[in-house]
Amino acid sequence: MKRAAQTASSRMGKSTSISCPGKLREVMVIAEEQGLLRGERDQVVRGRMPKALVAQAKKRTGVVSDTDLIELALANIAVADDYAEWLLARRGTIDHEADLEF
């Protein structure tokens, strides 16, 4: 049986126990706005994980379901901000038009 469509907030539950309240909820909202959560749930993703990893991830996020945890993890990757990578790529470079004199 296929799951009925739900909003990101209803899948995430009422509250989360993460250090940055709302951060993961924002990830799901962005994924929803980008249309990544639309459509049938017909792609099966599975894998064996260490129990401690799954338990800690659920504890940090407040997510109870394995399916919702995987969806959250994939959404987090899909909508990730690449600013840190961009910033590190700029390390050691100076714009050729930069005024270096005071």
ChimeraX attribute file (.defattr): number of C-alpha atoms within 10 A of each C-alpha:
attribute: neighborCount
match mode: 1-to-1
recipient: residues
	/A:1	3
	/A:2	7
	/A:3	8
	/A:4	8
	/A:5	12
	/A:6	11
	/A:7	13
	/A:8	20
	/A:9	13
	/A:10	8
	/A:11	18
	/A:12	21
	/A:13	13
	/A:14	8
	/A:15	13
	/A:16	19
	/A:17	13
	/A:18	15
	/A:19	9
	/A:20	10
	/A:21	12
	/A:22	14
	/A:23	14
	/A:24	20
	/A:25	20
	/A:26	14
	/A:27	20
	/A:28	26
	/A:29	18
	/A:30	19
	/A:31	21
	/A:32	15
	/A:33	11
	/A:34	11
	/A:35	10
	/A:36	14
	/A:37	19
	/A:38	13
	/A:39	8
	/A:40	10
	/A:41	11
	/A:42	8
	/A:43	6
	/A:44	6
	/A:45	8
	/A:46	9
	/A:47	4
	/A:48	6
	/A:49	8
	/A:50	7
	/A:51	9
	/A:52	9
	/A:53	10
	/A:54	15
	/A:55	13
	/A:56	11
	/A:57	16
	/A:58	19
	/A:59	14
	/A:60	14
	/A:61	23
	/A:62	18
	/A:63	21
	/A:64	15
	/A:65	12
	/A:66	13
	/A:67	13
	/A:68	15
	/A:69	19
	/A:70	15
	/A:71	16
	/A:72	22
	/A:73	15
	/A:74	14
	/A:75	20
	/A:76	19
	/A:77	11
	/A:78	13
	/A:79	14
	/A:80	12
	/A:81	10
	/A:82	8
	/A:83	9
	/A:84	9
	/A:85	9
	/A:86	10
	/A:87	9
	/A:88	9
	/A:89	10
	/A:90	11
	/A:91	8
	/A:92	6
	/A:93	7
	/A:94	10
	/A:95	7
	/A:96	7
	/A:97	6
	/A:98	7
	/A:99	8
	/A:100	7
	/A:101	4
	/A:102	3
